[in-house]
Amino acid sequence: MSAQSSAANAGTIDVGGDLTVNRLGFGAMRITGDGIWGPPRDREEAKRVLRRAVELGVNFIDTADSYGPDVSEEIIAEALHPYADDLVIATKGGLTRSGPNQWAPDGRPEHLREALEGSLRKLRVDTITLYQFHRADPRVPLEESVGAIAELKAEGKIRHIGVSNFSEEQLRAAQRITPVVSIQNRYNVDDRGSEALVDLCEQESIVFLPWAPIQNLDGNATIEAVAKKYEASPRQVVLAWLLARSSSILPIPGTGSVGHLEDNIAAAGIKLTAQEVSDITRNA
């Protein structure tokens, strides 16, 4: 199938009731170095990926201060600032880094304020459109962490609040403090531990952002058969499955390659039948 599809072919989704974006976004974690640590091997290629994403209709980009750390946000600004009026850049705070593939939660209010202020500077904005609490810190009461983010929103530094790696219980605790417009949890054909949360998001008009949306699916006969029918790759089929699984899902596949980006965006043009969605769900 053509790799020149547009993210607009996936349709649109409302974020927070006042933002409408195309329902296939871009995750900017992999425009950093190995282990999501340090700068990428080719910074100019990383910028080309971001610019090409926007050319292909992507107007929702997900990042975090911990990607690099700092690197992803800085490259986004270098490549895309000043930003298009319809471009939503979502970022996250609440994790710290000590080395490649090392992640540690830090939900202290003072850390979250410092992280938010840093993201404002690196992204060159006055307000973060969607700010997500990256992961609850077991050493800090959830109410303190979410309360600190709600205070930053009240100060006008955040427009909308989201959460990441949350259970339903944690979501309900956060909602008692502030409106939550998005949840970003691990979810894909092979790992549906957040299935109930996907359904909850659909019922409550909350955006569900699946991280790790693509897994190694070599040898899955059902997915390979569907891919053959659409002259697509298994990667494209599982992205199309996410789009078909729920209207609340906004996939954010990431890459550091323009070629892989174009392949991912082409998934927006695949419209699976209800039977194909059922077969993939049952046989994955």
N, C-alpha and C positions, 0 to 999 in steps of 0.2 A: 504494500500500500504506500501511498505518497507520504513522504516525510515533511511535506509542506503544509500540513494541517494547521489550524489555528486553535489556540486554547479556547476561543469563543465557541467552537463546535461542541464543547462540553456543556454549554448552557451557563447560567449564572446562579449565584447564591448570595443571599443577603447576610452581611456580618453586622451584628449589633443593631439591625433595623434601619441604619442610615448609610450603609456602604454596600454597593453591589459590585461583585467581582466575577470574572470568569472562573468556572468551577474546575480548573486545572491550574495549579500554582507551581511554584518552584521553591525547593528547599535548598538553602544556601550553605549547608554544612560542609559540603565537599569542594568548595572553592578555596579550601585551606590546605595545609600540608598533611603528610601521612599521620594517621592517628588523630586527625582533626587538631593538629598541633603546628603552630607556626605558619609561615606563608606558603602558598602553593608553589610548585616547581616553576610554573609559568603564570605570572600575575596578569600578563596581557591576555592570555587565553581565558583566564577566569573572568576578566572584564568582558571579553567577547561573548562568553556564555550568557552573562547577565543581559547584555544588550540584545543578543539574539532572542532570549526569552521574551523580552518586552516586544520585540518585532513580531513574534509569533503569538501575541495576544495575551501573554501572562501579565496580569496586573495584581497578583498577590504573591509576595516573596516572604518566606519565613526564614528567620535567622536567630541568633542568640549571641549575647556578649561572650559566652564561653567557647564559641567556635573560633579557635585559633590559639588562645582567646583573642578577642578584639578584631582579628584579621577579617572575618567575613563582613562585619559591619563596615569596616574601613573600605574594603574593596567595593561594596555596594555603593557607597557614597562616591568613590572615585569614578565608577562606571556610569552611574545613573543620575547623580545630582547635577542640576536641579530636577526634581522628580516630576513626572507627568501627574496631572491633577487626579487621574483615576488610579494611580498606583498605590497600593496598600503594602507597607513594609511592616511586618509583624516581627517583634523581637522578644527575647526571653531573658530573665534573670533569676538567679538562685542556685547556680552551680559554679564551683571554682575548679581550677585546673592546676595540676602539679607536674604534668608531663603527658606524652602521647597516650591516648586512650584512658586517661585518668580523669575521673569525674567525682566531685564531692559536693554534697548539698550544703548550702549556707543560706538559711532563711531568716537570719537576723535582720531586723528592720534597718539597722544602719548599713548593712551590706547591700540590701535591696535598693536603698536610696542611692548609695554610691554607684551601684550597677546601672540604675536607671539614668542617673546624670551622665555616666560615661557613654551610654548608648545614645543619648541625645547629642552629645558632642561628636561621636564617631559618625553617626548617620546625618549630622548637620541639620537637625530639625528642632523645633521648639516643643513638639508634642509627638509622642509615640502613638500611632493610630491604634495598634493592638499590642498590649504588653502582657506577656504570659509568665506566670510563676512556674519556673522550669521543673521544680520537683520539691515536694514537701520535705522539710528538714526534721528528722525525728527528735532533734535536740531543742527545737523551738516550737512552741504552741502554734498550730496552724492559724489561729485567730490573730496572732501577733504578726505573722508574715503577710497574710492577706490584708489585714488591717493597715499595714504600712503601705501596701500597694494602693489600697483605696484612698489613703491620705494623699498620695502622689497624684491620683486621678482628680481629687478635689482641688488640688493646686493647679490643675490644667496641664499637667505634664504627660498625662495618659488620657486617651479618648475612650478606649474600651479595654476591659480586663479579660484575660483568658487564663486557663490553667493547663498543666501538662503532667502526665504520669500520675493521674489522680484516680482514686476509686470513687464510686457513687457516694459513699459516706463522706469523703473529703469534699466532693463537689457540693453536697448539701450544706456542709459547714461553711464553705466559702460563700455560698449563695445567701446565707443568713447575714453576711457582712456587706456584700456588694453584688450587683448583677454580673454574671459570668456569661460571656458571649461565645466562648470557644473552649474546646477540650482537645489537647494533643496527646494521644496515647499511641503506643505500638499497636498496629492492626494491619493484617494482610490476609491473603487467602489461606496461608498456612498457620497463622497465629490470630485466633479470634477471641482472645481472652477478654477483649473489651466489647464483645457483641452486645451485651445489655446496655452499655453506655451509648453505642451507636443508635439503638432504638430510642433511648431516652432523649438523645439530642434531636432526633427527628420529631419526637412528640413535643419538645419544648423550644423548637426553633433555635437550637444551639448548633454552631458549626463544629463538626468533628474533623480534626486534622490528623490523618493516620501517618505516624512516622514508621520508617522501614516498610514502605508500601510494597516493595518488590523484593521477593526472596528467590533463591535458586530453585527453579521449578523444572529443571531438566528431568525428563522421563515421565512427567505427568501426562498420561495419554489423553485425558479430557481436554486439558489446556492446549496441548499440541494439536488436537483435532480442530478445536475452535480457531487456533492461530492459522492453521492451513486454510480453513474456510475463508477467513478474512484477509489472507495473504499478509499476515502480521506476525510479529514475534510473540513468544510467550510473555515477555515483559509488557508488551502493549496490551495483551489480553487481560492480564491481572489488573492493570490500571483501569481498563474499561470495566472490569468486574466491580472495582471499587466505586466507579461512577454510577453503575447500575444498582449496586447494593443498597444505597440509601441516598436520598436527595440532600441529606445533611452532611454528606462526606465531601470534603475538599481535598483531593490528593495533592501532595507537594513533593513529587519525586525530585531528587537532587542529583547533580552530576557536575564534574569539572570539564566535560567535553561537549563541544557544540554538536557533534554528531549524535551522541547519546541524548542530548537535550531534544534535538529534532525528532528522534525516534519516540521519545516519551510523549511529546506534544501530539504526535500523530495518533496516539491512543484516543484522543478526544473525538476522532472521527468514527470510532468503532461503536456501534449501537447493538449491544448484545440482546438477544431475545430473552424472555422470561425463563424459557426452558434451559437456555445456555447458562444463565446465571444460576439456576437451580442445580444443574449438572456440575458446574464448577464448585459450587458450595458443598455439594455432597461428596465429591470425589477428590477434593484437594487434600 
